[in-house]
Amino acid sequence: MKRRLALIPAVLAPSSFGLAALFGARRVPGYRHRDEPMSALAAKQCQGAPIMVPGFLALGASTWALAGALDDTRVPRPIPSMMRTAAAAIVGAGVARQSDRSCPVRFMGDENVTLSDDLHVLISMVAFGSWIMMPFVAAARGRALHPPERLVSLAFGAVALGGWVWTSALIRRGSETWGGVAQRVTVGAALGWYSVAAIVASR
């Protein structure tokens, strides 16, 4: 029964975060999903923050709950620990918010970068790193997984990594176009993989 309940946080995680981004954006005039990161909606003084910050917290809580449901299942042992790390980082990113909607980054030469900006970037890197690595670790170490399950996990990891590479390329070029889509490719693949892990655990 506990293993089947893994499907609940696996669905709640992307649903709560996606809905927060959708409804939060409606409160921010001119917000562009195609070009702007989701963290912009949770930035200080941003009108979307009252919705987006709880979205971060809900995603973190759901991720933590899913990690617990994956313990002692066919999902490889490192995954629950990695998922708890991701959960803590997600909550941390929601608390250490960007100082404004432009999401300044120190190593990109942006001015007026605050400690909160630095913390948000560093903590977010932990979350994204965990998200990208988990599907690959599951595919590589999931000896109890069936070959199709390992291939599906590998595919989600590849898409998540591809989105991250795309995002990084746009950042290096200083492009403000399509950055939101590139980020959402990574997040979507990472959270989509939650359901794969939950299904594997429930069998």
Protein Blocks (a to p, Z undefined) as FASTA:
>chain_A
ZZmmmmmmmmmmmmmmmmmmmmmmmmmghiafklpcfklmmpghiaklmmmmmmmmmmmm
mmmmmmmmmgopabdfklmmmmmmmmmmmmmmmmmccfbfnopafklopahiafklmmmm
mmmmmmmmmmmmmmmmmmmmmmmbcfklmmmmmmmmmmmmmmmmmmmmmmmnopaghklm
mmmmmmmmmmmmmmmmmmmmmZZ
